[in-house]
């Protein structure tokens, strides 16, 4: 993910004639990699150091969720004077949860479809927080999907554009889960009302006050308290957490889904409106320009009922694969478009996989800037954007996996075992990459592609150690692969026949 020149594993003892030299080289490379990771994560490290000093808690190696949990823990113990070990051991266990007891009284609908949903939910008694809720509700040409974790729904493989008659407006609830808790005075039962008071006054209100300052306030408090505000929902469903109370979890997520459904139902009364997406904390619509007054009126009415705040964004264009995979071009041309899921290619977090990054780049250039696929791919000169990464793992049925390169030399099969992590790009003069298992089974990485009567075997160049070419063409990148894969994505939006060669 950092595009390092060398990602080789440490060599096994005795491997090669210069094993000690290889180990020293590996150690040096490891230090270089650690330094590079440090440079990229300085803001995250700085946040942890400053919060540790400010609140006298060791957060230097804490995850985001732990930062939030530990800040809340410290403030709660200080405020209540309870002994930390007593607080740590507290939990609220629930054998069953009656949903009728946790749905807010102001949740109501006009349509038969959503009233039947509400009635059925209120009749349910659940024993788990996952897997017990599964609904699909078709309403006015749109399917609403409900589960234990949140609501979602989306148009699929569609391109939506604003024009002289229509606008695309996205409305998100600001800090949905923390806001639901604050507005409805929620708290894990074993922690009492004191937890709510600390959560609201010492975390949420302080963060908002800092954020509202002209200089944006103390960044450590703003960022750290954001983690604290978000921590309660997740930790309330973690049996190892001092905040564990699954009723709090379900009260948050079920009411959040129903409140967004109330907003969607109200907005769909507007003539000519089209619901594009709904997902966890917001929804997106295409609406006639002459109906925007009605839109904001209904949104304001919803805000008064729920006491939640909506934040609005305008889009010029949306290229939507599904609810988790889309490109949204802002009305504000100064803002770079939002790219989600498989279309994400810029500033990708290090924990994600950016394999074959050139494909979403070419997809983006085609739909957003009207650039031909071949031009984007053939003129791109960053070899790392053509690379993919795979890692050998163990299978319960087939045993430990490992990778090999296969090639033929004068009719003889040559097999070269590779390191656990493999970086490669698809090339015209490479070798075949195989995933091998202890039980003898094989899988080809980048399996052959068939279109009609044509079949294409894809070869790869092993690239764990970067090598430079005086001329980019000397890498022998198989552009046909990347062009074909980009066309596969585009074909979902356009009716066209796929061909391996054009």
Secondary structure, 3 states (H helix, E strand, C coil): CCCCCECCCCCCCCCCCCHHHHHHHHHHHHHHHHHHHHHHCHHHHHHHHHHHHHHCCCCCCCCHHHHHHHHHHHHHHHHHCCCHHHHHCCCECCCCEEHHHCCCCCCCCCCHHHHHHHHHHHCCEECCCCCCCEEEEEECCEEEEEECCCEEEECCCEEEECCCCEEEEEEEECCHHHHHHHHCCCCCHHHHHHHHHHHHHHHHHHHHHHHHCCCCCCHHHHHHHHHHHHHHHHHCCCCCCCCCEHHHHHHHHHHHHHHHHHHHHHHCCCCCCEEEEEECCEEEEEEEHHHHHHHHHHHHHHHHHHCCCEEEEEEEEEEEEECCEEEEEECCCCCCCEECHHHCCCCCCCCCCCCCHHHHHHHHHHHHHCCCHHHHHHCCCCHHHHEEEEECCEECCCEEEEEEEEEEECCEEEEEECCCEEEEEEECCCEEEEEEECCCCEEECCCCEEECCEEECCEEEECCECCCCCCHHHHCECHHHHHHHHHHHHHCCCCCCCCCCC
